[in-house]
């Protein structure tokens, strides 16, 4: 059963229990724009306790705010009671809520395009905020007073930038003025939430325009001040006729394909963040050691934004190695080929390609050389993953270390190449047959 069909069943069940229920938020916006919704949130007149009684599998993640998660067929749906909010001392969650009508609930939401309700049973829209009108006009507008909406949750400053660029809309005048006026309020938002929004921006195909908006509205001063230092830092004309470091970075970001890995997007954004600190003029403009410096600064930024360690380490690696392909022709062939088998080499190629595309004149010679080696290595059959160790063999056969152990492991590998052994269980069975 599709997610939308399950969401409709939830609405039906709430209706059958005597409650009003609608699809709400982004799902309705996407339906109106003929896009496929990612998630289906449901707004209802049912109180949290009533929602819990109606559905078997629920989680009270925000029960005090009227939010209950309903889980059906392992799919999670947010079901929220119509509410009005009062006070936002933590700049995120209301201090107090009051159960209200659907119309009043719509007025406390962020943007008009996200404030429309849809009844999937009656196939009827309920638009109390002129959201459909703004969708048609491709306008992003805060509901009610923009300053109040931002005061309630200052993350809406970045969300506005993300929605406007993701949807290809324009800012309504008062909305734009409020973003400029309230940029400093983003300091009130947790680093984890800022990271989540920035990730969504970098994963979107319109990432370049969104980044320009973040800069234009003065938000980088509070969330990524290190990027501002790249503006006006000139580069050697022989390799960078495009302009300063920031212009180069934007061109690199713009060159990324629509679908790009998050690690690659962040690495490209920060790959030259160390250039301002390493700028010097000798026989020409130089940035000696800027790869390591950029990696070190990126590490600080990503830690500040509370990135998970594994993702942070990968991004830092990609940045630190972003000029390494210049050494590849000087490497011994076996070393270059071993390097091409590194688990992150493919992503490194993506960073190198973006760097080359963002530099004028373009020069893809080193990238092409590295890509050729990588493609040749990937075309080779891969050695099967070891399913048993020598200790495993000795334990199964109750034997001591010796040539027999290596011989059996070699036989297992041969059978793996032939496809006759695919699992650890099959390997164990084979070893037992050698008794």
Helices and strands as residue ranges (DSSP letters): H 3-16, E 21-24, H 26-32, E 41-44, H 48-54, E 58-62, G 63-65, E 67-72, E 75-81, E 83-86, E 96-99, H 102-107, G 112-114, E 116-119, E 124-127, H 131-137, E 139-140, H 146-152, H 156-167, E 170-171, H 173-181, G 183-188, H 191-203, H 207-216, H 220-223, H 225-228, H 245-255, H 262-270, H 275-278, E 280-281, E 285-286, H 290-304, H 309-320, G 324-330, H 333-340, H 345-357, H 365-379, H 390-397, H 403-417, H 424-432
